Amino acid sequence: MDGDGMFEFHRDVMAFDYMGAAGHAGASFPPAIFAYDKKVAMYVPATKRFPEFVTKQLDDLLSGLDTTSETNVEISNEFRVRTKFLYMVYAGQRNAGWKYFEENYRSADGDGYQEQFKEQFKKEFAEILAKDPTYLSIYGRR
């Protein structure tokens, strides 16, 4: 990815599988990139070193959302905000990600699915993040 002759690899973080009303089909799987660190002779989290890769994956994913009906617009918006939030968090932008989620996780009419489940999702995100090895390898333990 960075042209240094050493392979990087990425994997999708599966910690959020089945989170949300759509189950697996509507789950968000942010990428986690690992690069070899010669100093410690092992692969280490490096997602925040490759923002273009993360942004391209996110753009490709979100460009395929169906927004042809009112119902799909709400579902797509919920997925878009949740997914962008997770991509930001796993790219090392935790504070900006939480701010984005707080400001954008809402229904068009201000009284829909997102408002009903926002606090629950925030709690679930925090619980999953606290146990996810990939997240902990990026931010450490609290």
Order of alpha helices (4+ residues) and beta strands (2+ residues): beta-beta-beta-alpha-alpha-alpha-alpha-alpha
